């Protein structure tokens, strides 16, 4: 397992693969028992992983409770991150507001049996709480010693940029990173979120790197009941093979798996790990294994290094339209911005 500093606004050292724990518990239609979750947790730690990612709402709070037990006697060995916004069954308030934030962090700390979180994510934009209220609240939590760092998950780029600038201008705790859904099928973060993160020096945690299991190839099997996967967050996380683009992506992943002698999962995870090697973007991949075997399958990807050509082929087959104004800028760069110099080249930062 390799390690890196998460973004340019912190000195937080995290492992390449973060352990997402949405499957730790049995309150949802899918998940793992405490015993199985403990086996996954211990194996991840044994492999050198140090970044644990959970949320107050995962498995109605069971995920945090399990982790609190698993961390006993070794809390300082891990970077512990949790989230708030969606709440648990017991909470009567949800959203990004200060009232929810302050109650949520206290309850998370109790379940996790710790006195502080290393990273606290605002889980999902509620679209109404003023960004100043959120950032000021996070700063207060840092000053109180209840969290060390703060970040945003599932927020539009313009709100994160606003939060980052506001924190910097006011001298409040900086926004150090973002969490975004990202994989070979879901690449819309290329339009605004990832260029913003690179420009502002934010670390990026990619969740759902296997597109809800689609990039394992298992859903191509006729033995898999199509309805069995729809329970996964109402089918939101599963990026089915809906058209020619998805089919071409999975076909190429399978082809490269044969070229390398590795599994499909290895290729999909190696691509997301290597894609930004030549940029200044600091990224980690959040895996979410339910079983020990799934964890082993994820860890094996660390042994695969794709060639430059293989990464390029995967980039091309999964490329999305950046839309306006990016396409207008690209179309104009030589005819307008480069006129008379012969040396101006404008590129989308991370596309």
CORFENLIN-V37732 format. One record per pair of residues at least 6 apart in sequence whose ideal C-beta (glycine too) atoms are under 8 Angstrom apart, sorted by sequence separation. I is the first residue (numbers start at 1). J is the second residue. If there is no record, write none. Layout:
# CORFENLIN-V37732
i=I j=J
i=I j=J
This chain:
# CORFENLIN-V37732
i=5 j=11
i=6 j=12
i=25 j=31
i=26 j=32
i=58 j=64
i=87 j=93
i=93 j=99
i=94 j=100
i=109 j=115
i=141 j=147
i=142 j=148
i=166 j=172
i=167 j=173
i=168 j=174
i=196 j=202
i=197 j=203
i=209 j=215
i=210 j=216
i=213 j=219
i=218 j=224
i=229 j=235
i=232 j=238
i=240 j=246
i=241 j=247
i=257 j=263
i=260 j=266
i=289 j=295
i=321 j=327
i=338 j=344
i=5 j=12
i=6 j=13
i=23 j=30
i=24 j=31
i=25 j=32
i=26 j=33
i=71 j=78
i=87 j=94
i=93 j=100
i=109 j=116
i=142 j=149
i=152 j=159
i=167 j=174
i=182 j=189
i=197 j=204
i=219 j=226
i=239 j=246
i=257 j=264
i=260 j=267
i=276 j=283
i=337 j=344
i=338 j=345
i=5 j=13
i=6 j=14
i=23 j=31
i=24 j=32
i=32 j=40
i=55 j=63
i=56 j=64
i=86 j=94
i=109 j=117
i=142 j=150
i=152 j=160
i=167 j=175
i=181 j=189
i=230 j=238
i=287 j=295
i=289 j=297
i=306 j=314
i=322 j=330
i=338 j=346
i=4 j=13
i=5 j=14
i=23 j=32
i=54 j=63
i=55 j=64
i=71 j=80
i=85 j=94
i=91 j=100
i=108 j=117
i=138 j=147
i=141 j=150
i=180 j=189
i=229 j=238
i=241 j=250
i=257 j=266
i=289 j=298
i=337 j=346
i=3 j=13
i=4 j=14
i=54 j=64
i=85 j=95
i=93 j=103
i=164 j=174
i=194 j=204
i=219 j=229
i=254 j=264
i=257 j=267
i=273 j=283
i=3 j=14
i=41 j=52
i=85 j=96
i=139 j=150
i=152 j=163
i=164 j=175
i=253 j=264
i=256 j=267
i=272 j=283
i=287 j=298
i=333 j=344
i=3 j=15
i=4 j=16
i=25 j=37
i=91 j=103
i=105 j=117
i=122 j=134
i=138 j=150
i=163 j=175
i=182 j=194
i=273 j=285
i=333 j=345
i=2 j=15
i=3 j=16
i=24 j=37
i=54 j=67
i=67 j=80
i=87 j=100
i=91 j=104
i=180 j=193
i=272 j=285
i=333 j=346
i=1 j=15
i=2 j=16
i=23 j=37
i=180 j=194
i=250 j=264
i=253 j=267
i=1 j=16
i=52 j=67
i=85 j=100
i=105 j=120
i=135 j=150
i=160 j=175
i=178 j=193
i=253 j=268
i=1 j=17
i=21 j=37
i=24 j=40
i=84 j=100
i=91 j=107
i=122 j=138
i=213 j=229
i=269 j=285
i=330 j=346
i=24 j=41
i=84 j=101
i=87 j=104
i=90 j=107
i=212 j=229
i=329 j=346
i=64 j=82
i=120 j=138
i=160 j=178
i=269 j=287
i=330 j=348
i=52 j=71
i=85 j=104
i=88 j=107
i=178 j=197
i=213 j=232
i=219 j=238
i=21 j=41
i=84 j=104
i=177 j=197
i=212 j=232
i=19 j=40
i=84 j=105
i=101 j=122
i=120 j=141
i=219 j=240
i=220 j=241
i=19 j=41
i=186 j=208
i=219 j=241
i=326 j=348
i=150 j=173
i=152 j=175
i=155 j=178
i=183 j=206
i=84 j=108
i=149 j=173
i=150 j=174
i=151 j=175
i=178 j=202
i=180 j=204
i=182 j=206
i=214 j=238
i=19 j=44
i=41 j=66
i=150 j=175
i=151 j=176
i=153 j=178
i=154 j=179
i=175 j=200
i=177 j=202
i=178 j=203
i=179 j=204
i=180 j=205
i=181 j=206
i=182 j=207
i=183 j=208
i=186 j=211
i=212 j=237
i=213 j=238
i=214 j=239
i=326 j=351
i=41 j=67
i=52 j=78
i=54 j=80
i=56 j=82
i=57 j=83
i=82 j=108
i=96 j=122
i=150 j=176
i=151 j=177
i=152 j=178
i=153 j=179
i=154 j=180
i=176 j=202
i=177 j=203
i=178 j=204
i=179 j=205
i=180 j=206
i=181 j=207
i=182 j=208
i=183 j=209
i=185 j=211
i=211 j=237
i=212 j=238
i=214 j=240
i=322 j=348
i=17 j=44
i=50 j=77
i=51 j=78
i=52 j=79
i=54 j=81
i=55 j=82
i=56 j=83
i=61 j=88
i=120 j=147
i=149 j=176
i=151 j=178
i=152 j=179
i=153 j=180
i=154 j=181
i=175 j=202
i=176 j=203
i=177 j=204
i=178 j=205
i=179 j=206
i=180 j=207
i=181 j=208
i=182 j=209
i=183 j=210
i=184 j=211
i=211 j=238
i=212 j=239
i=214 j=241
i=31 j=59
i=38 j=66
i=42 j=70
i=50 j=78
i=51 j=79
i=52 j=80
i=53 j=81
i=54 j=82
i=55 j=83
i=56 j=84
i=57 j=85
i=60 j=88
i=61 j=89
i=119 j=147
i=122 j=150
i=131 j=159
i=135 j=163
i=139 j=167
i=149 j=177
i=151 j=179
i=177 j=205
i=179 j=207
i=183 j=211
i=211 j=239
i=273 j=301
i=37 j=66
i=41 j=70
i=45 j=74
i=50 j=79
i=52 j=81
i=53 j=82
i=54 j=83
i=55 j=84
i=57 j=86
i=60 j=89
i=61 j=90
i=96 j=125
i=97 j=126
i=116 j=145
i=117 j=146
i=118 j=147
i=119 j=148
i=120 j=149
i=121 j=150
i=122 j=151
i=124 j=153
i=125 j=154
i=134 j=163
i=185 j=214
i=208 j=237
i=269 j=298
i=322 j=351
i=19 j=49
i=24 j=54
i=51 j=81
i=56 j=86
i=57 j=87
i=82 j=112
i=96 j=126
i=115 j=145
i=116 j=146
i=117 j=147
i=118 j=148
i=119 j=149
i=120 j=150
i=121 j=151
i=122 j=152
i=123 j=153
i=124 j=154
i=125 j=155
i=143 j=173
i=185 j=215
i=220 j=250
i=18 j=49
i=21 j=52
i=28 j=59
i=31 j=62
i=38 j=69
i=55 j=86
i=56 j=87
i=57 j=88
i=95 j=126
i=115 j=146
i=116 j=147
i=117 j=148
i=118 j=149
i=119 j=150
i=120 j=151
i=121 j=152
i=122 j=153
i=123 j=154
i=124 j=155
i=125 j=156
i=131 j=162
i=135 j=166
i=139 j=170
i=142 j=173
i=184 j=215
i=266 j=297
i=270 j=301
i=274 j=305
i=17 j=49
i=19 j=51
i=21 j=53
i=22 j=54
i=27 j=59
i=28 j=60
i=34 j=66
i=38 j=70
i=45 j=77
i=56 j=88
i=80 j=112
i=94 j=126
i=96 j=128
i=97 j=129
i=116 j=148
i=119 j=151
i=121 j=153
i=131 j=163
i=135 j=167
i=183 j=215
i=214 j=246
i=265 j=297
i=269 j=301
i=274 j=306
i=319 j=351
i=15 j=48
i=18 j=51
i=19 j=52
i=20 j=53
i=21 j=54
i=22 j=55
i=25 j=58
i=26 j=59
i=27 j=60
i=37 j=70
i=45 j=78
i=95 j=128
i=96 j=129
i=101 j=134
i=122 j=155
i=139 j=172
i=160 j=193
i=217 j=250
i=265 j=298
i=268 j=301
i=15 j=49
i=17 j=51
i=18 j=52
i=19 j=53
i=20 j=54
i=24 j=58
i=25 j=59
i=27 j=61
i=80 j=114
i=95 j=129
i=125 j=159
i=132 j=166
i=136 j=170
i=138 j=172
i=139 j=173
i=158 j=192
i=215 j=249
i=263 j=297
i=266 j=300
i=267 j=301
i=270 j=304
i=15 j=50
i=18 j=53
i=24 j=59
i=25 j=60
i=27 j=62
i=34 j=69
i=56 j=91
i=82 j=117
i=98 j=133
i=102 j=137
i=131 j=166
i=135 j=170
i=138 j=173
i=157 j=192
i=161 j=196
i=215 j=250
i=265 j=300
i=266 j=301
i=270 j=305
i=271 j=306
i=14 j=50
i=15 j=51
i=22 j=58
i=23 j=59
i=26 j=62
i=81 j=117
i=84 j=120
i=97 j=133
i=98 j=134
i=101 j=137
i=105 j=141
i=136 j=172
i=156 j=192
i=157 j=193
i=160 j=196
i=164 j=200
i=214 j=250
i=217 j=253
i=265 j=301
i=270 j=306
i=275 j=311
i=13 j=50
i=14 j=51
i=21 j=58
i=22 j=59
i=25 j=62
i=80 j=117
i=81 j=118
i=83 j=120
i=84 j=121
i=85 j=122
i=86 j=123
i=96 j=133
i=101 j=138
i=109 j=146
i=135 j=172
i=217 j=254
i=263 j=300
i=266 j=303
i=267 j=304
i=274 j=311
i=24 j=62
i=25 j=63
i=80 j=118
i=81 j=119
i=82 j=120
i=83 j=121
i=84 j=122
i=85 j=123
i=86 j=124
i=96 j=134
i=98 j=136
i=164 j=202
i=215 j=253
i=262 j=300
i=266 j=304
i=24 j=63
i=75 j=114
i=79 j=118
i=80 j=119
i=81 j=120
i=82 j=121
i=83 j=122
i=84 j=123
i=85 j=124
i=98 j=137
i=157 j=196
i=161 j=200
i=262 j=301
i=267 j=306
i=78 j=118
i=79 j=119
i=81 j=121
i=83 j=123
i=101 j=141
i=135 j=175
i=271 j=311
i=275 j=315
i=22 j=63
i=25 j=66
i=71 j=112
i=72 j=113
i=85 j=126
i=105 j=146
i=262 j=303
i=21 j=63
i=24 j=66
i=71 j=113
i=105 j=147
i=160 j=202
i=262 j=304
i=24 j=67
i=68 j=111
i=71 j=114
i=267 j=310
i=271 j=314
i=64 j=108
i=68 j=112
i=69 j=113
i=260 j=304
i=21 j=66
i=67 j=112
i=68 j=113
i=1 j=47
i=21 j=67
i=61 j=107
i=65 j=111
i=68 j=114
i=260 j=306
i=1 j=48
i=3 j=50
i=64 j=111
i=65 j=112
i=217 j=264
i=267 j=314
i=1 j=49
i=56 j=104
i=64 j=112
i=216 j=264
i=215 j=264
i=216 j=265
i=61 j=111
i=215 j=265
i=256 j=306
i=260 j=310
i=56 j=107
i=151 j=202
i=259 j=310
i=56 j=108
i=151 j=203
i=153 j=205
i=216 j=268
i=186 j=239
i=215 j=268
i=151 j=205
i=153 j=207
i=185 j=239
i=256 j=310
i=56 j=111
i=210 j=265
i=183 j=239
i=119 j=176
i=256 j=313
i=54 j=112
i=119 j=177
i=121 j=179
i=210 j=268
i=256 j=314
i=209 j=268
i=210 j=269
i=185 j=245
i=209 j=269
i=185 j=246
i=252 j=313
i=253 j=314
i=252 j=314
i=18 j=81
i=209 j=272
i=185 j=249
i=14 j=79
i=184 j=249
i=249 j=314
i=252 j=317
i=13 j=79
i=55 j=121
i=57 j=123
i=206 j=272
i=12 j=79
i=55 j=123
i=249 j=317
i=184 j=253
i=248 j=317
i=249 j=318
i=281 j=350
i=83 j=153
i=279 j=349
i=279 j=350
i=245 j=317
i=245 j=318
i=276 j=350
i=209 j=285
i=204 j=281
i=206 j=283
i=209 j=286
i=204 j=282
i=205 j=283
i=206 j=284
i=208 j=286
i=209 j=287
i=201 j=280
i=203 j=282
i=204 j=283
i=205 j=284
i=206 j=285
i=207 j=286
i=203 j=283
i=204 j=284
i=205 j=285
i=206 j=286
i=208 j=288
i=198 j=279
i=203 j=284
i=205 j=286
i=207 j=288
i=216 j=297
i=198 j=280
i=198 j=281
i=184 j=268
i=197 j=281
i=183 j=268
i=184 j=271
i=194 j=281
i=184 j=272
i=183 j=272
i=182 j=272
i=12 j=118
i=12 j=119
i=179 j=286
i=191 j=320
i=184 j=314
i=190 j=320
i=187 j=318
i=191 j=322
i=187 j=319
i=188 j=320
i=190 j=322
i=191 j=323
i=184 j=317
i=185 j=318
i=187 j=320
i=184 j=318
i=191 j=326
i=12 j=148
i=12 j=149
i=10 j=149
i=199 j=349
i=198 j=349
i=53 j=205
i=198 j=350
i=195 j=348
i=195 j=349
i=194 j=349
i=195 j=350
i=194 j=350
i=195 j=351
i=190 j=348
i=190 j=350
i=190 j=351
i=10 j=174
i=12 j=176
i=9 j=174
i=9 j=175
i=10 j=176
i=9 j=176
i=10 j=177
i=7 j=176
i=6 j=176
i=7 j=177
i=6 j=177
i=18 j=205
i=20 j=207
i=14 j=203
i=7 j=197
i=12 j=203
i=9 j=201
i=8 j=201
i=9 j=202
i=10 j=203
i=7 j=201
i=8 j=202
i=7 j=202
i=8 j=203
i=7 j=203
i=6 j=203
i=7 j=204
i=5 j=203
i=30 j=231
i=29 j=231
i=30 j=232
i=51 j=284
i=53 j=286
i=40 j=289
i=43 j=292
i=40 j=290
i=40 j=291
i=44 j=295
i=40 j=292
i=43 j=295
i=47 j=299
i=39 j=292
i=43 j=296
i=36 j=290
i=36 j=291
i=40 j=295
i=36 j=292
i=16 j=273
i=32 j=290
i=31 j=290
i=32 j=291
i=30 j=290
i=23 j=288
i=18 j=284
i=20 j=286
i=22 j=288
i=23 j=289
i=17 j=284
i=18 j=285
i=19 j=286
i=20 j=287
i=21 j=288
i=23 j=290
i=16 j=284
i=17 j=285
i=18 j=286
i=19 j=287
i=20 j=288
i=15 j=284
i=16 j=285
i=17 j=286
i=18 j=287
i=14 j=284
i=17 j=287
i=19 j=289
i=8 j=280
i=8 j=282
i=7 j=282
i=6 j=282
i=5 j=282
i=4 j=282
i=6 j=284
i=4 j=284
i=17 j=298
i=17 j=299
i=17 j=302
i=16 j=302
i=2 j=302
i=1 j=302
